[in-house]
Amino acid sequence: MRRREFIKFSVGTAAAASIAPRAVAQAELKEVRVGYQKNGVLVIARQQAALEKHFASQCIEVKWVEFSSGPPMMEAMNVGSVDFGAVGDSPPVFAQAAGAAIVYAAGQPITNGQGILVPKDSPIRTIADLKGKRIGFTKGSSAHNIVVQTLETASLTYADITPVYLTPPDAGPAFANGSIEAWAIWDPYFAIGETKQGGRILINSRDVTRTNSFYIANREFAKNHGAVLQQIVDVTTAAGKWAEQHRDEVAKSLAAITGVPLDIQTVAANRANFVVGPVTDDIVATQQGVADRFYKLGLIPKPIVIRDIVWRNPAA
């Protein structure tokens, strides 16, 4: 075989070898596992069976897995138990710092629906009053970031409070019985605390910082099933556009799927943002700020670069 023909053959064989595993993986995909919480666009997509309808012709089933918060979802995604899911800004930062196999697939600005609650009769009236207080929130969640950035606005440090790490189902009763003096949380728990558990809004997150939520995918899933991932993002985006125009129906869907009362989900739906879009440079910059802040405070063990794990559809 002449040298030129050998090189051509070798390159072609190598290319085929690199493509073959991914092609086989695409062909073997039978199920997509989606992680969701008690809010947001994915709950609506589930209620509408939007993904199930879309993938029916491809013989791909959809399995829904509920989580109480983002950190355990990131753990599940890292080990490959979940392929795709929605979380706030902090969980992927902690996950990336721990070397988790995740990528950012899409983004969504948060304009309302999370903040810090105190009891209605609490003497806490300003952010400065949080000094020395017990604040409950889920470690590694978006609420964690809200606490950190809220304290900074009053020149307080993380050491000025007593963080009490609680999942939302545990934090609610702790807030109601006075075991914690403030609660950093997101909807629908934010609305539950406000309307059912005697809470008063001390701060809305939008008053102290810009925040985003994200649609995260397992890294190997994104690598091996990029076309499917793009379809998931597209269907989710369409569900978000529908939700923006049908908030009453959204509240009913959220209540039906989550079991949270309709009046609570109505409050949450009316103040939520459902627009899903790409992870823009602006979103990356905001998220990088979260990561840098957490590293400076010693909350994550090493600096990270958000852009390193932003997924771009190679076919786009």
TASUL-V893894 format. One record per backbone hydrogen bond with DSSP energy under -0.5 kcal/mol. NH is the residue of the N-H (numbers start at 1). CO is the residue of the C=O. If there is no record, write none. Layout:
NH&CO + NH&CO
This chain:
6&2 + 7&3 + 8&4 + 9&5 + 10&6 + 11&7 + 12&8 + 13&9 + 14&10 + 15&11 + 16&12 + 17&13 + 18&14 + 19&15 + 20&16 + 21&17 + 22&18 + 23&19 + 24&20 + 25&21 + 26&22 + 27&23 + 28&24 + 29&25 + 29&26 + 32&61 + 34&32 + 34&63 + 35&84 + 36&65 + 37&39 + 43&40 + 44&40 + 45&41 + 46&42 + 47&43 + 48&44 + 49&46 + 50&45 + 53&49 + 54&50 + 55&51 + 56&52 + 58&55 + 59&56 + 60&55 + 61&30 + 61&59 + 63&32 + 65&34 + 67&36 + 73&69 + 74&70 + 75&71 + 76&72 + 77&73 + 78&74 + 79&75 + 80&77 + 81&76 + 82&76 + 83&33 + 84&33 + 85&216 + 86&35 + 87&214 + 92&88 + 93&89 + 93&90 + 94&90 + 95&91 + 96&92 + 97&93 + 98&94 + 99&96 + 100&95 + 102&100 + 103&217 + 104&309 + 105&103 + 105&215 + 106&215 + 107&277 + 108&213 + 110&211 + 111&109 + 115&185 + 116&203 + 117&183 + 118&200 + 120&198 + 122&119 + 125&123 + 129&126 + 130&127 + 131&128 + 132&160 + 133&130 + 135&133 + 135&162 + 136&134 + 136&182 + 137&164 + 139&137 + 141&138 + 144&141 + 145&141 + 146&142 + 147&143 + 148&144 + 149&145 + 150&146 + 151&147 + 152&148 + 153&149 + 154&150 + 154&151 + 155&152 + 156&151 + 160&157 + 161&158 + 162&133 + 163&161 + 164&135 + 165&163 + 166&137 + 166&164 + 170&167 + 171&167 + 172&168 + 173&169 + 174&170 + 175&171 + 176&172 + 177&173 + 178&175 + 179&174 + 180&174 + 181&134 + 182&134 + 183&117 + 184&136 + 185&115 + 185&183 + 187&113 + 189&186 + 190&186 + 192&188 + 193&189 + 194&190 + 195&191 + 196&192 + 197&192 + 199&193 + 200&118 + 202&116 + 202&200 + 203&116 + 205&114 + 207&204 + 208&205 + 209&205 + 211&110 + 213&108 + 214&87 + 215&106 + 216&85 + 216&214 + 217&103 + 218&83 + 219&101 + 222&218 + 223&219 + 224&220 + 225&221 + 229&225 + 230&226 + 231&227 + 232&228 + 233&229 + 234&230 + 235&231 + 236&232 + 237&233 + 238&234 + 239&235 + 240&236 + 241&237 + 242&238 + 243&239 + 244&240 + 245&241 + 245&242 + 246&242 + 246&243 + 250&246 + 251&247 + 252&248 + 253&249 + 254&250 + 255&251 + 256&252 + 257&253 + 258&254 + 259&255 + 264&261 + 265&261 + 266&262 + 267&263 + 268&264 + 269&265 + 270&266 + 271&267 + 271&268 + 272&268 + 272&269 + 277&107 + 280&278 + 284&280 + 285&281 + 286&282 + 287&283 + 288&284 + 289&285 + 290&286 + 291&287 + 292&288 + 293&289 + 294&290 + 295&291 + 296&292 + 297&293 + 298&295 + 299&294 + 300&294 + 306&304 + 308&305 + 309&306 + 310&307 + 311&104 + 311&309 + 316&313
